Amino acid sequence: MKTVLINGTAITDEAALHLEFAAKLGFPGVYGENWDAWIDCMSYVTEPEAEMTDVHVGVGEEVQICVSGGRDLERRCPELVKALLECTDFVNERFQARGEGTRIRVLLDGDAPQGVAR
């Protein structure tokens, strides 16, 4: 499992969310900074040759995205967190349709397992 730490306190709106994800996951310079582009990039975490993200997982692995300050972000921007979780589900449905399991998990800070830096 690969873990990526997202700074939820740095996210104040959708534009800030896309900047944070692009920086932490290494989205390409042509990243459109919108939900469709986010879905496209995250759909390629299993295909490094696509160069859509710097974070990649192999067969049977998952990317765990830990959002520090995530519960606070959820209180401040509930629709933004809802969109993040819905888009994550959409990407996972793509993987499941190809016979793969869930490949991406989003954990808000209260959900993070012990030992994960916050």
Backbone torsions as a table, in degrees:
resi	resn	phi	psi	omega
1	MET	NA	136.9	174.9
2	LYS	-106.0	140.2	-179.4
3	THR	-117.5	132.6	176.3
4	VAL	-120.2	129.1	179.3
5	LEU	-97.9	121.1	177.4
6	ILE	-105.3	132.2	-179.9
7	ASN	-84.1	95.9	-178.9
8	GLY	-65.4	-26.1	179.8
9	THR	-71.5	-20.9	177.9
10	ALA	-81.5	-10.1	-176.3
11	ILE	-94.8	116.6	179.8
12	THR	-114.9	-18.0	-179.6
13	ASP	-161.1	-178.4	-176.4
14	GLU	-63.5	-39.2	179.5
15	ALA	-60.6	-43.1	179.3
16	ALA	-65.7	-37.3	177.3
17	LEU	-60.8	-47.1	-178.1
18	HIS	-65.3	-37.0	176.7
19	LEU	-64.2	-42.7	180.0
20	GLU	-64.5	-45.9	179.7
21	PHE	-65.5	-42.1	-179.9
22	ALA	-60.4	-41.9	-179.4
23	ALA	-68.7	-44.8	-174.3
24	LYS	-78.4	-29.1	-178.5
25	LEU	-103.4	-4.2	176.2
26	GLY	69.2	44.3	176.5
27	PHE	-65.7	154.4	-176.9
28	PRO	-68.7	162.3	-179.8
29	GLY	-60.5	-21.2	179.5
30	VAL	-87.8	7.4	-178.9
31	TYR	-56.4	127.8	-174.2
32	GLY	-79.2	-3.6	178.5
33	GLU	52.3	49.0	173.6
34	ASN	-147.9	171.7	-174.2
35	TRP	-65.5	-36.2	177.9
36	ASP	-62.5	-42.4	178.6
37	ALA	-66.5	-38.7	177.7
38	TRP	-59.8	-47.4	178.8
39	ILE	-59.5	-44.4	-180.0
40	ASP	-60.4	-49.0	-178.7
41	CYS	-62.3	-47.1	-177.0
42	MET	-67.8	-23.7	178.7
43	SER	-70.3	-10.2	-177.8
44	TYR	-110.1	19.5	179.4
45	VAL	-66.0	-14.4	178.8
46	THR	-99.7	1.2	-175.8
47	GLU	-130.2	81.4	-177.6
48	PRO	-58.4	-30.6	-178.4
49	GLU	-64.2	-19.0	178.5
50	ALA	-74.3	-19.9	179.5
51	GLU	55.0	39.7	178.7
52	MET	-96.4	-14.6	177.5
53	THR	-157.2	153.4	176.8
54	ASP	-86.8	-10.8	-179.5
55	VAL	-99.7	125.3	-177.8
56	HIS	-134.9	150.2	177.1
57	VAL	-128.7	149.8	178.7
58	GLY	-91.8	-172.2	-179.8
59	VAL	-56.2	128.3	176.7
60	GLY	77.7	0.2	-179.9
61	GLU	-96.4	163.2	177.8
62	GLU	-129.5	154.5	167.5
63	VAL	-98.9	123.6	177.0
64	GLN	-104.0	117.4	-179.5
65	ILE	-102.9	110.5	179.9
66	CYS	-98.9	118.5	-179.4
67	VAL	-97.5	104.2	177.3
68	SER	-70.7	138.5	-174.6
69	GLY	70.6	20.2	-175.2
70	GLY	-65.5	-38.5	179.1
71	ARG	-68.7	-35.7	174.9
72	ASP	-66.6	-41.7	176.5
73	LEU	-59.4	-41.0	179.2
74	GLU	-62.5	-36.1	177.5
75	ARG	-71.7	-40.0	-177.9
76	ARG	-75.6	-39.2	-173.2
77	CYS	-135.5	65.8	-174.3
78	PRO	-59.8	-37.0	-179.4
79	GLU	-68.3	-32.0	178.4
80	LEU	-67.7	-44.9	178.1
81	VAL	-66.6	-39.2	177.2
82	LYS	-59.3	-44.9	179.2
83	ALA	-63.5	-41.2	178.1
84	LEU	-59.2	-46.8	-178.8
85	LEU	-68.3	-39.0	178.3
86	GLU	-65.7	-41.8	179.4
87	CYS	-67.6	-36.1	175.8
88	THR	-62.8	-44.0	177.3
89	ASP	-60.0	-42.3	-179.9
90	PHE	-60.5	-45.5	179.0
91	VAL	-62.7	-44.4	179.2
92	ASN	-62.4	-34.6	176.4
93	GLU	-63.4	-35.4	175.8
94	ARG	-61.8	-45.8	178.8
95	PHE	-63.6	-42.6	-179.1
96	GLN	-64.8	-35.4	177.9
97	ALA	-64.5	-24.4	178.1
98	ARG	-92.2	7.1	178.5
99	GLY	87.6	8.5	177.1
100	GLU	-98.1	160.3	177.7
101	GLY	-85.1	-167.7	174.6
102	THR	-60.9	132.5	-178.1
103	ARG	-114.8	-16.7	-176.8
104	ILE	-131.2	131.1	174.6
105	ARG	-125.7	133.5	175.5
106	VAL	-107.6	124.9	178.5
107	LEU	-117.8	124.1	172.8
108	LEU	-80.0	154.9	-166.7
109	ASP	-49.3	-34.5	178.2
110	GLY	-70.2	-16.4	-178.7
111	ASP	-95.1	-10.8	-172.9
112	ALA	-66.0	136.1	178.2
113	PRO	-68.7	158.3	177.8
114	GLN	-61.0	146.1	178.7
115	GLY	92.6	-8.0	177.4
116	VAL	-91.0	125.4	180.0
117	ALA	-60.6	141.7	179.5
118	ARG	-112.6	NA	NA
